[in-house]
Amino acid sequence: MKIEKPAAYYDEIFSKPYNSNLSCVYGMVLNTLSDRVPAEAFILEIGCGVGELGKMLIPHFPNYLGVDFSMVAIDHCRKEVSESHFALADIYDAEIYQRKAWDVVVGIEVLEHVRDREVVQLLPSGAFVLFSFPSYNSEAHLRTYSLETIQDRLNDLIEIEKIDYLEIRKNSNIFLISGQRGEG
């Protein structure tokens, strides 16, 4: 059984030049949010890394906050993007979900690294959620996903409205799901 990687693992990754190569996913997230939520919506991104998505969202959604447990990543975000839009936080800390009435919670390439059900259970009921799920394995992934495993693991917690499928590389696919955090 795989265990979660500590913050130091990600600090080392983010201490070197980093590019996630997920711009196509980020573009879909921006389009989905632009179509779905007002510009004044409160958006929380969990596992924001070095702020690639935040950099795209902040001009359109000024009430964005990105959190990550890597101090190196957050320092990068604060220097390169914006001091006030990023915070060091543990996504298992229920307090971060209670700071504001979050309208939207986004997690791109995050849930496969953590105890996914535990994190989703912390999200505010009724929030619009956008999560990506990779179908490929990586050293830090605790699991991979298929359409079936997404539904089996999370259907009781998220009322899935839409699933998009993206091929980012040969044999490397990502599912992007959107929906409402349910009551469960």
BALOBA-1460 file (C-alpha; in Angstrom, 3 decimals):
// residues 184
<rec num="1" residu="m" x="0.000" y="0.000" z="0.000"/>
<rec num="2" residu="k" x="1.346" y="3.417" z="-0.975"/>
<rec num="3" residu="i" x="1.531" y="6.217" z="1.577"/>
<rec num="4" residu="e" x="1.237" y="9.953" z="1.048"/>
<rec num="5" residu="k" x="4.393" y="11.862" z="0.283"/>
<rec num="6" residu="p" x="5.384" y="14.500" z="2.866"/>
<rec num="7" residu="a" x="5.662" y="18.224" z="2.181"/>
<rec num="8" residu="a" x="9.454" y="17.871" z="1.905"/>
<rec num="9" residu="y" x="8.989" y="15.639" z="-1.170"/>
<rec num="10" residu="y" x="7.047" y="18.409" z="-2.942"/>
<rec num="11" residu="d" x="9.364" y="21.139" z="-1.617"/>
<rec num="12" residu="e" x="12.182" y="19.393" z="-3.482"/>
<rec num="13" residu="i" x="10.122" y="19.139" z="-6.687"/>
<rec num="14" residu="f" x="9.029" y="22.776" z="-6.527"/>
<rec num="15" residu="s" x="12.538" y="24.042" z="-5.675"/>
<rec num="16" residu="k" x="13.521" y="23.323" z="-9.302"/>
<rec num="17" residu="p" x="11.978" y="24.905" z="-12.403"/>
<rec num="18" residu="y" x="8.512" y="23.363" z="-12.616"/>
<rec num="19" residu="n" x="5.844" y="23.182" z="-15.300"/>
<rec num="20" residu="s" x="2.928" y="20.807" z="-14.906"/>
<rec num="21" residu="n" x="2.093" y="20.798" z="-18.638"/>
<rec num="22" residu="l" x="-1.578" y="21.005" z="-17.702"/>
<rec num="23" residu="s" x="-2.457" y="24.222" z="-19.538"/>
<rec num="24" residu="c" x="-5.205" y="22.420" z="-21.511"/>
<rec num="25" residu="v" x="-6.806" y="21.330" z="-18.210"/>
<rec num="26" residu="y" x="-6.431" y="24.814" z="-16.723"/>
<rec num="27" residu="g" x="-8.097" y="26.309" z="-19.804"/>
<rec num="28" residu="m" x="-11.056" y="23.959" z="-19.361"/>
<rec num="29" residu="v" x="-11.294" y="24.910" z="-15.679"/>
<rec num="30" residu="l" x="-11.310" y="28.627" z="-16.545"/>
<rec num="31" residu="n" x="-13.973" y="28.104" z="-19.236"/>
<rec num="32" residu="t" x="-16.149" y="25.988" z="-16.923"/>
<rec num="33" residu="l" x="-15.937" y="28.513" z="-14.096"/>
<rec num="34" residu="s" x="-16.553" y="31.463" z="-16.428"/>
<rec num="35" residu="d" x="-19.695" y="29.755" z="-17.732"/>
<rec num="36" residu="r" x="-20.892" y="28.593" z="-14.334"/>
<rec num="37" residu="v" x="-20.077" y="31.068" z="-11.547"/>
<rec num="38" residu="p" x="-20.092" y="34.858" z="-11.152"/>
<rec num="39" residu="a" x="-16.790" y="36.750" z="-11.076"/>
<rec num="40" residu="e" x="-17.292" y="37.578" z="-7.390"/>
<rec num="41" residu="a" x="-17.518" y="33.884" z="-6.392"/>
<rec num="42" residu="f" x="-15.220" y="32.729" z="-3.589"/>
<rec num="43" residu="i" x="-12.935" y="30.082" z="-5.108"/>
<rec num="44" residu="l" x="-10.651" y="27.798" z="-3.106"/>
<rec num="45" residu="e" x="-8.007" y="25.771" z="-4.926"/>
<rec num="46" residu="i" x="-6.585" y="22.946" z="-2.841"/>
<rec num="47" residu="g" x="-3.106" y="21.716" z="-3.736"/>
<rec num="48" residu="c" x="-2.336" y="24.809" z="-5.809"/>
<rec num="49" residu="g" x="1.346" y="23.961" z="-6.251"/>
<rec num="50" residu="v" x="3.295" y="26.841" z="-7.822"/>
<rec num="51" residu="g" x="0.124" y="28.724" z="-8.775"/>
<rec num="52" residu="e" x="-0.190" y="27.939" z="-12.468"/>
<rec num="53" residu="l" x="-3.994" y="27.735" z="-12.336"/>
<rec num="54" residu="g" x="-4.256" y="30.609" z="-9.866"/>
<rec num="55" residu="k" x="-2.343" y="32.848" z="-12.255"/>
<rec num="56" residu="m" x="-5.033" y="32.159" z="-14.877"/>
<rec num="57" residu="l" x="-8.009" y="32.513" z="-12.520"/>
<rec num="58" residu="i" x="-7.143" y="35.603" z="-10.447"/>
<rec num="59" residu="p" x="-7.749" y="38.164" z="-13.261"/>
<rec num="60" residu="h" x="-11.259" y="36.715" z="-13.717"/>
<rec num="61" residu="f" x="-12.035" y="35.694" z="-10.123"/>
<rec num="62" residu="p" x="-10.443" y="38.101" z="-7.613"/>
<rec num="63" residu="n" x="-11.817" y="36.142" z="-4.620"/>
<rec num="64" residu="y" x="-9.501" y="33.210" z="-5.350"/>
<rec num="65" residu="l" x="-7.357" y="31.553" z="-2.680"/>
<rec num="66" residu="g" x="-4.864" y="28.777" z="-3.427"/>
<rec num="67" residu="v" x="-3.554" y="26.570" z="-0.623"/>
<rec num="68" residu="d" x="-0.759" y="24.027" z="-0.535"/>
<rec num="69" residu="f" x="1.317" y="22.341" z="2.164"/>
<rec num="70" residu="s" x="4.603" y="22.951" z="0.350"/>
<rec num="71" residu="m" x="6.227" y="26.109" z="1.699"/>
<rec num="72" residu="v" x="8.469" y="26.235" z="-1.381"/>
<rec num="73" residu="a" x="5.401" y="26.226" z="-3.663"/>
<rec num="74" residu="i" x="3.608" y="28.901" z="-1.628"/>
<rec num="75" residu="d" x="6.725" y="31.118" z="-1.531"/>
<rec num="76" residu="h" x="6.901" y="30.810" z="-5.330"/>
<rec num="77" residu="c" x="3.212" y="31.742" z="-5.669"/>
<rec num="78" residu="r" x="3.574" y="34.764" z="-3.426"/>
<rec num="79" residu="k" x="6.629" y="36.036" z="-5.310"/>
<rec num="80" residu="e" x="5.478" y="35.252" z="-8.853"/>
<rec num="81" residu="v" x="1.727" y="35.687" z="-8.693"/>
<rec num="82" residu="s" x="0.294" y="37.406" z="-5.627"/>
<rec num="83" residu="e" x="1.012" y="37.591" z="-1.903"/>
<rec num="84" residu="s" x="-2.640" y="37.779" z="-0.842"/>
<rec num="85" residu="h" x="-4.046" y="34.929" z="-2.949"/>
<rec num="86" residu="f" x="-2.004" y="32.026" z="-1.538"/>
<rec num="87" residu="a" x="-1.651" y="30.393" z="1.875"/>
<rec num="88" residu="l" x="0.248" y="27.540" z="3.459"/>
<rec num="89" residu="a" x="-2.325" y="25.006" z="4.658"/>
<rec num="90" residu="d" x="-2.995" y="21.327" z="5.212"/>
<rec num="91" residu="i" x="-5.986" y="20.197" z="3.149"/>
<rec num="92" residu="y" x="-7.030" y="17.887" z="5.993"/>
<rec num="93" residu="d" x="-7.555" y="20.907" z="8.266"/>
<rec num="94" residu="a" x="-11.315" y="21.540" z="8.345"/>
<rec num="95" residu="e" x="-10.694" y="25.189" z="9.282"/>
<rec num="96" residu="i" x="-9.599" y="26.134" z="5.754"/>
<rec num="97" residu="y" x="-13.003" y="25.128" z="4.411"/>
<rec num="98" residu="q" x="-14.750" y="27.204" z="7.074"/>
<rec num="99" residu="r" x="-12.766" y="30.468" z="6.598"/>
<rec num="100" residu="k" x="-15.200" y="31.730" z="3.972"/>
<rec num="101" residu="a" x="-18.419" y="30.606" z="2.381"/>
<rec num="102" residu="w" x="-16.586" y="28.972" z="-0.519"/>
<rec num="103" residu="d" x="-18.738" y="28.872" z="-3.643"/>
<rec num="104" residu="v" x="-16.253" y="26.736" z="-5.553"/>
<rec num="105" residu="v" x="-13.530" y="24.255" z="-4.616"/>
<rec num="106" residu="v" x="-11.019" y="23.217" z="-7.266"/>
<rec num="107" residu="g" x="-8.425" y="20.441" z="-7.078"/>
<rec num="108" residu="i" x="-6.356" y="19.732" z="-10.177"/>
<rec num="109" residu="e" x="-4.082" y="16.688" z="-9.909"/>
<rec num="110" residu="v" x="-4.539" y="16.559" z="-6.126"/>
<rec num="111" residu="l" x="-6.945" y="13.839" z="-4.992"/>
<rec num="112" residu="e" x="-4.791" y="10.991" z="-6.334"/>
<rec num="113" residu="h" x="-2.059" y="12.098" z="-3.883"/>
<rec num="114" residu="v" x="-4.234" y="12.131" z="-0.753"/>
<rec num="115" residu="r" x="-7.027" y="10.325" z="1.053"/>
<rec num="116" residu="d" x="-9.580" y="11.522" z="-1.496"/>
<rec num="117" residu="r" x="-12.796" y="10.649" z="0.344"/>
<rec num="118" residu="e" x="-11.570" y="12.247" z="3.563"/>
<rec num="119" residu="v" x="-10.761" y="15.499" z="1.754"/>
<rec num="120" residu="v" x="-14.046" y="15.603" z="-0.176"/>
<rec num="121" residu="q" x="-16.005" y="15.030" z="3.049"/>
<rec num="122" residu="l" x="-14.469" y="18.238" z="4.443"/>
<rec num="123" residu="l" x="-15.724" y="20.380" z="1.555"/>
<rec num="124" residu="p" x="-18.702" y="22.636" z="2.188"/>
<rec num="125" residu="s" x="-22.045" y="21.122" z="1.199"/>
<rec num="126" residu="g" x="-23.491" y="22.777" z="-1.875"/>
<rec num="127" residu="a" x="-20.148" y="24.082" z="-3.186"/>
<rec num="128" residu="f" x="-19.509" y="23.686" z="-6.899"/>
<rec num="129" residu="v" x="-16.506" y="21.383" z="-7.297"/>
<rec num="130" residu="l" x="-14.061" y="20.810" z="-10.117"/>
<rec num="131" residu="f" x="-11.545" y="17.982" z="-9.780"/>
<rec num="132" residu="s" x="-9.206" y="16.222" z="-12.146"/>
<rec num="133" residu="f" x="-8.398" y="12.528" z="-11.911"/>
<rec num="134" residu="p" x="-5.509" y="10.898" z="-13.783"/>
<rec num="135" residu="s" x="-5.811" y="7.462" z="-15.344"/>
<rec num="136" residu="y" x="-2.031" y="6.977" z="-15.221"/>
<rec num="137" residu="n" x="0.296" y="6.080" z="-12.387"/>
<rec num="138" residu="s" x="3.113" y="8.136" z="-10.916"/>
<rec num="139" residu="e" x="5.469" y="7.696" z="-7.987"/>
<rec num="140" residu="a" x="3.421" y="10.027" z="-5.773"/>
<rec num="141" residu="h" x="-0.040" y="8.780" z="-6.820"/>
<rec num="142" residu="l" x="-1.842" y="6.682" z="-4.236"/>
<rec num="143" residu="r" x="-4.257" y="5.481" z="-6.907"/>
<rec num="144" residu="t" x="-5.278" y="5.889" z="-10.531"/>
<rec num="145" residu="y" x="-8.834" y="6.439" z="-11.660"/>
<rec num="146" residu="s" x="-11.234" y="5.226" z="-14.298"/>
<rec num="147" residu="l" x="-14.770" y="6.466" z="-14.809"/>
<rec num="148" residu="e" x="-15.951" y="3.559" z="-12.699"/>
<rec num="149" residu="t" x="-13.565" y="4.209" z="-9.802"/>
<rec num="150" residu="i" x="-14.435" y="7.925" z="-9.725"/>
<rec num="151" residu="q" x="-18.120" y="7.068" z="-9.436"/>
<rec num="152" residu="d" x="-17.562" y="4.205" z="-6.987"/>
<rec num="153" residu="r" x="-15.333" y="6.260" z="-4.686"/>
<rec num="154" residu="l" x="-17.092" y="9.631" z="-4.774"/>
<rec num="155" residu="n" x="-20.657" y="9.329" z="-6.109"/>
<rec num="156" residu="d" x="-22.136" y="9.492" z="-2.604"/>
<rec num="157" residu="l" x="-20.195" y="12.722" z="-1.884"/>
<rec num="158" residu="i" x="-20.343" y="14.624" z="-5.179"/>
<rec num="159" residu="e" x="-23.381" y="15.023" z="-7.412"/>
<rec num="160" residu="i" x="-21.445" y="14.712" z="-10.668"/>
<rec num="161" residu="e" x="-22.900" y="16.891" z="-13.424"/>
<rec num="162" residu="k" x="-20.258" y="16.531" z="-16.114"/>
<rec num="163" residu="i" x="-17.167" y="14.464" z="-16.872"/>
<rec num="164" residu="d" x="-14.687" y="15.598" z="-19.520"/>
<rec num="165" residu="y" x="-11.931" y="13.346" z="-20.797"/>
<rec num="166" residu="l" x="-8.569" y="14.731" z="-21.912"/>
<rec num="167" residu="e" x="-5.636" y="12.911" z="-23.422"/>
<rec num="168" residu="i" x="-2.586" y="14.877" z="-22.291"/>
<rec num="169" residu="r" x="-0.006" y="12.410" z="-23.633"/>
<rec num="170" residu="k" x="-0.101" y="8.947" z="-25.103"/>
<rec num="171" residu="n" x="-1.537" y="6.649" z="-22.406"/>
<rec num="172" residu="s" x="-1.896" y="9.602" z="-20.017"/>
<rec num="173" residu="n" x="-5.503" y="10.645" z="-19.644"/>
<rec num="174" residu="i" x="-7.263" y="12.943" z="-17.229"/>
<rec num="175" residu="f" x="-10.914" y="13.027" z="-16.250"/>
<rec num="176" residu="l" x="-12.214" y="16.470" z="-15.279"/>
<rec num="177" residu="i" x="-15.389" y="16.259" z="-13.228"/>
<rec num="178" residu="s" x="-17.685" y="19.050" z="-12.152"/>
<rec num="179" residu="g" x="-20.669" y="18.973" z="-9.870"/>
<rec num="180" residu="q" x="-22.031" y="19.850" z="-6.455"/>
<rec num="181" residu="r" x="-20.696" y="18.716" z="-3.121"/>
<rec num="182" residu="g" x="-23.624" y="16.768" z="-1.724"/>
<rec num="183" residu="e" x="-24.816" y="16.364" z="1.830"/>
<rec num="184" residu="g" x="-23.109" y="12.972" z="2.411"/>
